[in-house]
Amino acid sequence: MEKGTTLGAVIKNQREALGINQRDLAKDVGINNSTISRIENNASDIRLSTLMRIIQEGLGGHLKLSVDL
């Protein structure tokens, strides 16, 4: 993820690259499509467990976290 890129934008870009609509992504991970919309528009906080399901189950990726202090 490039500096300044939001998590919501990353999710949306990958979802669109895979040709998945918000409704299908939401169904795949067991959440409402309005939740996907809010996440993609950075209008909602996201639980780590939800983020993991979106990345792994919905988008077929792997989540790596890094913290710099």
C-alpha positions as protocol buffer text, in pm:
chain_id: "A"
residue {
  index: 1
  type: MET
  ca { x: 0 y: 0 z: 0 }
}
residue {
  index: 2
  type: GLU
  ca { x: 148 y: 333 z: -102 }
}
residue {
  index: 3
  type: LYS
  ca { x: 182 y: 608 z: 153 }
}
residue {
  index: 4
  type: GLY
  ca { x: -136 y: 816 z: 161 }
}
residue {
  index: 5
  type: THR
  ca { x: -351 y: 539 z: 14 }
}
residue {
  index: 6
  type: THR
  ca { x: -648 y: 453 z: 231 }
}
residue {
  index: 7
  type: LEU
  ca { x: -742 y: 101 z: 327 }
}
residue {
  index: 8
  type: GLY
  ca { x: -1086 y: 157 z: 176 }
}
residue {
  index: 9
  type: ALA
  ca { x: -932 y: 252 z: -159 }
}
residue {
  index: 10
  type: VAL
  ca { x: -712 y: -59 z: -157 }
}
residue {
  index: 11
  type: ILE
  ca { x: -1013 y: -283 z: -93 }
}
residue {
  index: 12
  type: LYS
  ca { x: -1221 y: -111 z: -359 }
}
residue {
  index: 13
  type: ASN
  ca { x: -944 y: -121 z: -621 }
}
residue {
  index: 14
  type: GLN
  ca { x: -882 y: -492 z: -566 }
}
residue {
  index: 15
  type: ARG
  ca { x: -1253 y: -573 z: -562 }
}
residue {
  index: 16
  type: GLU
  ca { x: -1302 y: -394 z: -892 }
}
residue {
  index: 17
  type: ALA
  ca { x: -990 y: -555 z: -1043 }
}
residue {
  index: 18
  type: LEU
  ca { x: -1140 y: -894 z: -960 }
}
residue {
  index: 19
  type: GLY
  ca { x: -1477 y: -795 z: -1110 }
}
residue {
  index: 20
  type: ILE
  ca { x: -1663 y: -839 z: -781 }
}
residue {
  index: 21
  type: ASN
  ca { x: -1946 y: -606 z: -683 }
}
residue {
  index: 22
  type: GLN
  ca { x: -2002 y: -490 z: -325 }
}
residue {
  index: 23
  type: ARG
  ca { x: -2305 y: -715 z: -278 }
}
residue {
  index: 24
  type: ASP
  ca { x: -2115 y: -1032 z: -375 }
}
residue {
  index: 25
  type: LEU
  ca { x: -1813 y: -940 z: -163 }
}
residue {
  index: 26
  type: ALA
  ca { x: -2039 y: -876 z: 135 }
}
residue {
  index: 27
  type: LYS
  ca { x: -2216 y: -1209 z: 83 }
}
residue {
  index: 28
  type: ASP
  ca { x: -1883 y: -1394 z: 58 }
}
residue {
  index: 29
  type: VAL
  ca { x: -1765 y: -1258 z: 394 }
}
residue {
  index: 30
  type: GLY
  ca { x: -2101 y: -1253 z: 576 }
}
residue {
  index: 31
  type: ILE
  ca { x: -2159 y: -881 z: 620 }
}
residue {
  index: 32
  type: ASN
  ca { x: -2399 y: -622 z: 475 }
}
residue {
  index: 33
  type: ASN
  ca { x: -2308 y: -457 z: 145 }
}
residue {
  index: 34
  type: SER
  ca { x: -2366 y: -121 z: 313 }
}
residue {
  index: 35
  type: THR
  ca { x: -2075 y: -209 z: 543 }
}
residue {
  index: 36
  type: ILE
  ca { x: -1850 y: -269 z: 242 }
}
residue {
  index: 37
  type: SER
  ca { x: -1958 y: 68 z: 101 }
}
residue {
  index: 38
  type: ARG
  ca { x: -1882 y: 249 z: 428 }
}
residue {
  index: 39
  type: ILE
  ca { x: -1541 y: 80 z: 454 }
}
residue {
  index: 40
  type: GLU
  ca { x: -1450 y: 167 z: 95 }
}
residue {
  index: 41
  type: ASN
  ca { x: -1553 y: 528 z: 154 }
}
residue {
  index: 42
  type: ASN
  ca { x: -1367 y: 547 z: 485 }
}
residue {
  index: 43
  type: ALA
  ca { x: -1691 y: 628 z: 663 }
}
residue {
  index: 44
  type: SER
  ca { x: -1665 y: 339 z: 907 }
}
residue {
  index: 45
  type: ASP
  ca { x: -1408 y: 185 z: 1136 }
}
residue {
  index: 46
  type: ILE
  ca { x: -1333 y: -177 z: 1060 }
}
residue {
  index: 47
  type: ARG
  ca { x: -1270 y: -461 z: 1301 }
}
residue {
  index: 48
  type: LEU
  ca { x: -954 y: -659 z: 1240 }
}
residue {
  index: 49
  type: SER
  ca { x: -1155 y: -981 z: 1211 }
}
residue {
  index: 50
  type: THR
  ca { x: -1376 y: -823 z: 943 }
}
residue {
  index: 51
  type: LEU
  ca { x: -1073 y: -691 z: 756 }
}
residue {
  index: 52
  type: MET
  ca { x: -917 y: -1038 z: 761 }
}
residue {
  index: 53
  type: ARG
  ca { x: -1234 y: -1196 z: 621 }
}
residue {
  index: 54
  type: ILE
  ca { x: -1258 y: -935 z: 343 }
}
residue {
  index: 55
  type: ILE
  ca { x: -893 y: -977 z: 243 }
}
residue {
  index: 56
  type: GLN
  ca { x: -871 y: -1355 z: 275 }
}
residue {
  index: 57
  type: GLU
  ca { x: -1218 y: -1490 z: 196 }
}
residue {
  index: 58
  type: GLY
  ca { x: -1349 y: -1212 z: -24 }
}
residue {
  index: 59
  type: LEU
  ca { x: -1044 y: -1099 z: -217 }
}
residue {
  index: 60
  type: GLY
  ca { x: -820 y: -1406 z: -192 }
}
residue {
  index: 61
  type: GLY
  ca { x: -530 y: -1218 z: -38 }
}
residue {
  index: 62
  type: HIS
  ca { x: -319 y: -1232 z: 274 }
}
residue {
  index: 63
  type: LEU
  ca { x: -312 y: -968 z: 545 }
}
residue {
  index: 64
  type: LYS
  ca { x: 26 y: -845 z: 669 }
}
residue {
  index: 65
  type: LEU
  ca { x: 47 y: -580 z: 937 }
}
residue {
  index: 66
  type: SER
  ca { x: 344 y: -367 z: 1022 }
}
residue {
  index: 67
  type: VAL
  ca { x: 388 y: -116 z: 1300 }
}
residue {
  index: 68
  type: ASP
  ca { x: 668 y: 141 z: 1301 }
}
residue {
  index: 69
  type: LEU
  ca { x: 722 y: 327 z: 1624 }
}
